[in-house]
Amino acid sequence: MRIAQRLSKLGPEGAFKVLAAAEELERQGKSIVHFEIGQPDFNTFSYIKEAGIDAINSGKTKYTPSLGTMTLRKELAKTVSEQRGVKLSYRNVAVTPGCKPAIFAALASVVDRGDEVIYPDPSFPAYKILIDFFGGEAVPIPLLEERKFSFDMQAFKKKVSNKTRAIIINSPGNPTGTIIPKEDLIEIADIAKKNDIWVITYEIYSGIIYSDKRYESIYSIPGMKGSTFIVDGFSKIYAMTGWRLGYLIMPESMETHIDYLLNNAVSCTASFTQEAGLVALKGSQRDVRSMVRELRRRRDFVVEKLNEIPGITCAAPSGAFYAFPNVKSFHKRSQEIADYLLRDFGVALLDGTAFGKSGEGYLRISYATNMENLEEGLKRMKIGLQTLSAKL
Ligand SMILES: Cc1ncc(COP(=O)(O)O)c(C=O)c1O
C-alpha cells in the first residue's frame, strides 16, 4: 500500500530512542543510570494532583472548548501578561495537550511549501522534523560555545532572506541550558520586524532559571506581539509531563485558525488536566521554587564533577536541567562516546548530534534525577572516559 511521502520526514526523538535501548539493557540485567530523558524526577505537587482528582470526581470529564476553558485561558493571559510585561487577553491564549501540539500548531500555521524557517542548531529535534514535515526548508544557525551557546549572529544575519517565513528560538535552550542575551533578542526582533518574519519562541524552561534576574522574552520587546507565538507549558515547571498540558500564546488574528486546527486535531485538552493546571497557576509557587533550588544544587554538582574529568570542559548552564559538556578532546564522534558509555558503563545519555550537526563534540546530560544517580553516573563516566583516554 502507498503511504504519504511526508511520513518519511518523521523520526523519533533521540531521548526516547536511547531510553528504549537502555531499558532493553536493563531487561538483560544490566544496571543503568538514566541521564537521557528530560523529565523532572519530582512528583507532581500534591495540591495539583488533588485538584485533578477532585475535578474527575466532580464530573469534569467532558469536552471543553478546543481553545481551552475560559477560566484557564483568562488565568494564563493574566500570568503571561505579568511575566512578560505585555497586556494579553484570553483571545491570545490556546490551551494544548502539552507543548508539542503547540509547537505543531505554530509551525502548521505559518509554514508553506518552500518557506524557509531559521532554527537553532543544536535544538529540540521536533523543530527541524516539523519544518520538513510541513514542506518548509529548515535553515540551521549554529550555536557557538564561545557565545555561551547563543546564535552565531553573523551566520544568522546572512541566512535571513525574502524566503524566511519564521525564526525559531528556544530560551533557556534544550540541550544547552542557555538563556539568549537581551542584545541578541533585540537584534533578532529588529530583523524579524523589518522583514515581516514570524518569531516562534519556545519558553518551556522560562520558569527554571538560576539567577535572580527577570526572565527576558522576545515577546516583551515592543512591536512583537502581532507576529510572535510563545510556546510554554506545565510539563517541566510543575512536574506534569504525563498530564499533557501546554499553551500557545498567539496574535488575536490567529484565534479562529488555531481553534479550527485544534478542533480537528485533538478536539480539546483533557478537562480535569485543565482544572489541575488552573490550581497550579493560582496556588503558592513555593514547591516550584524549591524544585528550582534543588535543580540548581544538582547543576552545580554535575558541572563541578564533569570538569574534574580530564578532557571534559563544561560551562554552567543558566537554565533548564541539561549540561552540555564538550568532549572534543577525545577525538571520537559524540555518538561513539555515548554508545560506549551506555554499553560498557551503563550510563544512558544523549550525543549532541541528536539535536543537530552542530551538536558534534558534545554530550547532553539531563540532571533532573536524584543526587544518588548523579553521583553514580558521574563516577562511571569518569572511569569510562579515563579508560578511553588511556587507549588514545
Ligand atoms: C524545548 C522543548 N519543547 C517541548 C518539550 C516537550 O514538552 P511537552 O512534554 O509539554 O510536550 C520539551 C521536552 O523535552 C522541550 O525540551
The ligand as a Tripos MOL2 file, in Angstrom:
@<TRIPOS>MOLECULE
LIG
   16    16     1     0     0
SMALL
NO_CHARGES

@<TRIPOS>ATOM
      1 C1         12.2550   22.6000   24.1580 C.3       1 LIG1
      2 C2         11.1860   21.6200   24.4780 C.ar      1 LIG1
      3 N1          9.9470   21.7920   23.9600 N.ar      1 LIG1
      4 C3          8.9610   20.8990   24.2180 C.ar      1 LIG1
      5 C4          9.1650   19.7950   25.0060 C.ar      1 LIG1
      6 C5          8.0430   18.8190   25.2000 C.3       1 LIG1
      7 O1          7.0870   19.3350   26.0650 O.3       1 LIG1
      8 P1          5.7180   18.5610   26.3290 P.3       1 LIG1
      9 O2          6.0490   17.3140   27.0670 O.co2     1 LIG1
     10 O3          4.9120   19.5280   27.1650 O.co2     1 LIG1
     11 O4          5.0820   18.2900   25.0190 O.co2     1 LIG1
     12 C6         10.4230   19.5880   25.5670 C.ar      1 LIG1
     13 C7         10.6580   18.3870   26.4030 C.2       1 LIG1
     14 O5         11.7540   17.8590   26.4870 O.2       1 LIG1
     15 C8         11.4520   20.5130   25.3030 C.ar      1 LIG1
     16 O6         12.6920   20.3640   25.8060 O.3       1 LIG1
@<TRIPOS>BOND
     1     1     2 1
     2     2     3 ar
     3     2    15 ar
     4     3     4 ar
     5     4     5 ar
     6     5     6 1
     7     5    12 ar
     8     6     7 1
     9     7     8 1
    10     8     9 2
    11     8    10 1
    12     8    11 1
    13    12    13 1
    14    12    15 ar
    15    13    14 2
    16    15    16 1
@<TRIPOS>SUBSTRUCTURE
     1 LIG1         1 GROUP 0 **** ****
